[in-house]
Amino acid sequence: MAKNEAGNGTVKVRLVKGLRGSQAKHRLSVKALGLGKLNSVRELKDSPQVRGLINKVHYLVRVEE
């Protein structure tokens, strides 16, 4: 797992697709990432738990490292 350019071990996640029509578990994963509305961005600590949530909803979010 590579650290981003700043070297502080964080990852930026942006919600790029709406949650309408997605599975309930995937909506909960997006909420756990702290994303609510479309195009909302959160900077989270880069950890295996966060990476797992991102992988689960990879089709809804974009990682901006």
C-alpha distances in whole Angstrom, upper triangle without the diagonal:
4,7,10,13,14,12,13,10,11,11,15,16,19,22,23,25,28,28,31,31,28,28,28,25,23,25,25,21,21,24,21,19,22,23,26,28,27,25,24,21,19,17,15,13,9,9,9,13,12,10,12,15,14,13,17,18,17,20,21,19,17,14,15,12
4,7,9,11,9,11,8,10,10,14,16,19,22,23,26,28,29,32,33,30,30,31,28,25,27,26,23,23,25,23,20,22,23,27,28,27,25,24,20,19,16,15,13,9,11,12,15,14,12,15,17,15,16,19,20,18,21,22,19,17,13,13,10
4,7,8,6,7,5,7,8,12,14,18,21,23,26,28,29,32,33,30,30,31,28,26,27,26,23,22,24,22,19,21,22,25,27,26,23,22,18,17,13,12,10,8,11,13,15,14,12,16,18,16,17,20,21,19,22,22,19,17,13,12,8
4,6,5,7,6,7,7,10,13,16,19,21,24,27,27,31,32,29,30,31,28,26,27,26,23,22,23,22,18,20,21,24,25,24,21,20,16,15,12,12,11,9,13,15,17,15,14,17,18,16,17,21,21,18,21,21,18,15,11,9,6
4,5,8,9,10,10,12,15,18,21,22,26,29,30,34,35,32,33,34,32,29,30,29,26,25,26,25,21,23,23,26,27,26,22,21,18,17,14,15,14,13,16,19,21,18,17,21,22,19,21,24,24,22,24,24,20,17,14,11,8
4,6,8,9,10,12,16,18,22,24,27,30,31,34,36,33,34,34,32,29,30,29,26,25,26,24,21,22,23,26,27,26,23,21,17,16,13,13,13,12,16,19,21,18,18,22,22,20,22,25,25,23,26,25,21,19,15,12,9
4,6,8,10,13,17,20,23,25,28,31,31,35,37,34,34,34,32,29,30,29,26,25,26,24,21,22,23,27,28,28,25,23,19,17,13,13,11,11,14,17,19,17,17,20,21,20,22,25,25,23,26,26,22,20,16,14,10
4,6,9,12,15,19,22,24,27,30,30,34,35,32,33,32,30,28,28,27,24,23,24,21,19,20,21,25,26,26,23,21,17,15,11,11,9,9,12,15,17,15,16,19,20,19,21,24,24,23,26,25,21,19,16,14,11
4,7,10,13,17,20,22,25,27,28,31,33,29,30,29,27,24,25,24,21,20,21,19,16,18,19,23,25,25,22,20,16,14,10,9,6,5,8,12,13,12,12,16,16,15,17,20,21,20,23,22,19,17,13,13,10
4,7,10,13,17,19,22,24,24,28,30,27,27,27,24,22,22,21,18,17,18,16,13,14,16,19,21,21,18,16,13,10,6,5,4,5,8,12,13,10,11,14,15,13,16,18,18,17,20,19,16,14,11,10,8
4,6,10,13,16,18,21,21,25,26,23,24,24,22,19,20,19,16,15,16,15,11,13,13,17,18,18,15,14,10,8,6,5,6,6,9,12,12,9,9,13,12,10,13,16,15,14,17,16,12,10,7,7,5
4,7,10,13,16,18,19,23,24,22,23,23,21,18,18,18,16,13,15,14,10,11,11,14,15,15,12,10,7,6,4,6,9,9,12,15,15,11,11,14,13,11,14,16,14,13,15,14,10,8,6,5,6
4,7,9,12,14,15,19,21,18,19,20,18,15,15,15,13,10,12,12,8,9,8,12,12,12,9,8,6,5,6,8,11,11,13,15,14,10,10,13,11,8,11,13,11,10,12,10,7,6,5,6,8
4,6,9,11,13,16,19,17,19,19,18,15,14,15,13,10,12,13,10,10,8,10,10,8,6,6,4,7,9,11,14,15,17,18,17,13,14,15,13,10,13,14,11,11,11,9,5,5,6,7,11
4,6,8,9,13,15,13,15,16,16,12,11,13,12,8,10,12,10,10,7,8,7,5,5,6,7,9,12,13,17,17,19,19,18,14,15,16,13,10,13,13,10,10,9,6,4,7,9,11,14
4,7,10,12,14,13,16,17,18,14,13,16,14,11,14,16,13,14,10,11,9,6,5,8,10,12,15,17,20,20,21,22,21,17,17,18,15,13,14,15,11,10,9,6,5,7,10,11,15
4,7,9,11,10,13,15,16,12,11,15,14,11,13,16,14,15,11,11,9,7,8,10,12,15,18,19,22,22,23,23,22,19,18,18,16,13,15,14,10,10,8,5,7,9,13,15,18
4,6,8,8,12,13,14,11,10,13,13,10,12,16,15,14,11,10,8,6,9,11,14,16,19,20,24,24,25,25,23,20,20,20,16,15,17,15,12,13,10,7,10,12,16,18,21
4,6,5,8,9,11,8,6,10,11,9,10,13,13,14,11,9,9,9,12,13,15,17,20,20,23,23,24,23,21,19,19,18,15,14,16,13,10,12,11,8,10,14,17,20,23
4,6,9,10,13,11,9,13,14,12,13,17,17,17,14,12,11,11,14,16,18,20,24,24,27,27,28,27,24,22,23,21,18,18,19,16,13,15,13,11,14,17,20,23,26
4,7,9,12,10,10,13,14,14,15,18,19,19,17,15,15,14,17,19,21,23,26,26,28,28,28,27,25,23,23,21,18,18,18,15,13,15,13,11,15,18,22,24,28
4,7,8,7,7,10,11,11,13,15,16,17,15,14,14,14,17,17,19,20,23,23,25,25,25,23,21,19,19,17,15,15,15,12,10,12,10,9,13,16,19,22,25
4,5,5,6,9,10,11,13,14,16,17,16,15,17,17,19,20,21,21,24,23,25,25,24,22,20,19,19,16,14,15,14,11,10,13,12,11,14,18,20,24,26
4,5,5,6,9,10,11,12,14,16,15,14,16,17,20,19,21,21,23,22,24,24,23,22,19,18,19,17,14,15,16,12,11,15,14,13,16,19,21,25,27
4,5,5,6,9,10,10,13,14,14,15,17,18,20,19,20,20,22,20,22,21,20,18,15,15,16,13,10,13,13,9,9,13,14,13,15,18,20,23,25
4,5,5,6,9,10,11,13,12,13,15,15,17,16,17,17,19,18,20,20,19,17,15,14,14,12,9,10,10,7,6,10,10,9,11,15,16,20,22
4,5,5,6,9,10,11,10,10,12,13,15,14,16,16,19,18,20,21,20,19,16,15,16,14,11,12,13,10,9,12,12,10,12,15,17,20,23
4,5,5,6,9,10,10,10,13,15,17,16,16,16,18,17,19,19,18,18,14,13,15,13,10,12,14,11,10,14,14,12,13,17,18,21,23
4,5,5,6,9,9,11,14,15,16,15,15,14,15,14,16,16,15,14,11,10,11,10,6,8,10,8,7,11,12,11,11,14,15,18,20
4,5,5,7,6,7,10,11,12,11,11,11,13,13,15,16,16,16,13,11,12,11,8,8,11,9,7,10,11,8,8,12,13,16,18
4,5,5,5,6,10,12,14,11,12,11,14,13,16,17,17,17,14,12,14,14,10,11,14,12,11,14,15,12,12,15,16,18,20
4,5,8,10,13,15,16,13,13,11,13,11,13,14,14,14,11,9,12,11,8,10,13,12,11,14,16,14,13,15,15,18,19
4,6,9,12,13,13,11,10,8,9,8,11,12,12,13,10,7,10,11,7,8,12,11,10,12,14,12,10,12,12,14,15
4,7,10,12,12,9,9,7,9,9,12,14,15,16,14,11,14,14,11,12,15,15,13,15,16,13,12,14,14,15,17
4,6,8,9,6,7,7,10,11,14,16,17,18,16,13,15,15,12,11,15,14,12,13,14,11,9,12,13,14,16
4,7,9,7,9,10,14,15,18,20,21,22,19,16,18,18,15,14,18,16,14,16,16,12,12,14,16,17,20
4,6,6,9,11,15,17,20,22,23,24,22,19,20,21,17,16,19,18,15,16,16,12,12,14,16,17,20
4,6,9,12,15,17,21,22,24,24,22,19,20,21,17,16,18,18,14,15,13,10,10,12,14,15,19
4,6,10,13,16,19,20,22,23,22,18,19,20,17,15,18,18,15,14,14,10,9,10,12,12,16
4,7,10,13,17,18,20,22,20,16,18,19,16,14,18,18,15,15,15,12,10,11,12,12,15
4,7,10,13,15,17,19,18,14,15,18,15,13,16,17,15,15,15,12,10,9,10,9,12
4,6,10,12,14,16,15,12,13,16,13,12,16,17,15,15,17,14,11,11,10,10,11
4,7,9,12,15,14,11,13,15,14,12,16,18,16,16,18,16,13,12,10,9,9
4,6,9,12,11,8,10,13,12,11,14,16,15,16,18,17,13,13,11,11,11
4,6,10,10,8,10,13,12,12,15,17,17,17,21,19,16,16,13,13,11
4,7,8,6,7,10,11,11,13,15,16,16,19,18,15,14,11,12,10
4,5,5,6,9,10,11,12,14,16,16,20,19,17,16,14,15,14
4,6,5,6,9,10,10,12,14,15,18,19,17,17,14,17,15
4,5,5,6,9,10,11,13,14,18,17,16,17,15,17,17
4,5,5,6,9,10,11,12,15,15,12,13,11,14,14
4,5,5,6,9,10,10,14,14,12,12,10,13,12
4,5,5,6,9,10,13,14,13,14,13,16,16
4,5,5,7,8,12,11,10,12,12,15,16
4,5,5,6,9,9,7,9,8,12,13
4,6,5,9,10,9,10,10,14,15
4,6,8,9,10,12,13,17,18
4,5,5,7,9,11,15,17
4,5,5,7,9,12,14
4,6,8,11,14,17
4,7,10,13,16
4,7,10,13
4,6,10
4,6
4
